[in-house]
């Protein structure tokens, strides 16, 4: 391990990649892509401009897909592809002495793919479909290397603080660019732009932001020799599919690591569904307009910046494990209270948004750092690939439950309440976990301030 001063310099450089890639996730995937893709796809399907929603279909690989459903299907396809590809990437990353090159290479390729969204216009939905799937897949690949680098540049006692600063930095960067882009999109007339050109330029700006700020960690991070060097007789098949099989078999021997991974699947699925459904709940159930919803999205981004830092401080005193337990309880409480929000009253809705932002930033940051302690040394790429792949591969459970309950009840309130089950199950699994045992079994040191008492 390098000196403390060298680690701090690299940790600051590492944080910049959270700042870089969050622009793509926030501006493109969260806010602008889906509604713009629906507009372009509806035009290609022959829908009238005042036909909302468009019920006509497009032919996608021989399947008839409703224009309004195309973004959801593209997201699902990218998710499934990531779940298949990421474990193979992780196996290769662990045997490389150039993790930062993998991170940056995937990032720049992803940004190049994302820049293709600028050319999605008129009825050319195919360009956007290819671009968003490729960009999403490559972004996931870059994160495998990025997460693995965390272990190389920090000690066990430093991980929570480093990860929390990274998430906070990401929320701040993503929120700032989103704010600028919403100013351009909502005030497009003042800039002499059409609405669609403003959206296309905003998505292009996210790609440029992602590629540009990736230069900082690429230049400032060091390369480290792999803990598990590549054997001379090992071929591509053994390094990818063969190693994936060995990792999955090995995981059964690390019961605490496996328990946390399953717990994370549940409570993170709940988190993602609450965040994804918040605008629908606010619009359809509570009757708020776009201005309130956009303002709330921006507020959550900036509150999550503080939430990540707050949870990092709490973890320094109480340990990441306890903070994650508190976080799942807080999430369940937020969901229960949210079902009682009065329609048309903005203040309680904003208060709920503040609560979501505080807990969201902290639980995501500490999940990353705590899982890093449960990974056998030298296997960070493989295990973080499983972490990301499992998250993506099961992230549709919550949205499916949300949709089914709404279809059965005709109300978004019980649909939202149903998500409590994800936090309850996740919390119960966390309670079954012995963090000190899991950390020691993985061959890591228990953080001094994270020891359970």
Secondary structure, DSSP 8 states (H G I E B T S, - for coil): ---HHHHHHHHHHHHHHHHHHHHIIIIIIIIIHHHHHHHHHHHHTT--TT-SS---EEEETTEEEEGGGHHHHHHHHHHHHHHHHHHHHHHHHTT-S-HHHHHHHHHHHHHHHHHGGGG--TT-HHHHHHHHHHHHHHHHHHHHHHHHHHHHS--TTTHHHHHHHHHHHHHHHHHHHHHHHHHHHHTGGGGT--HHHHHHHHHHHHHHHHHHHHHHHHHH------SS---TT--HHIIIIIHHHHHHHHHTT-HHHHHHHHHHHHHHHHHHHHHHHHHHIIIIIT---HHHHHHHHHHHHHHHHHHHHHHHHHHHHH-HHHHHHHHHHHHHHHHHHHTT--TT-HHHHHHHHHHHHHHHHHHHHHHHHHHHHTS-TT-HHHHHHHHHHHHHHTTHHHHHHHHHHHHHHS-HHHHHHTTHHHHHHHHHHHHT--HHHHHHHTT----GGG---
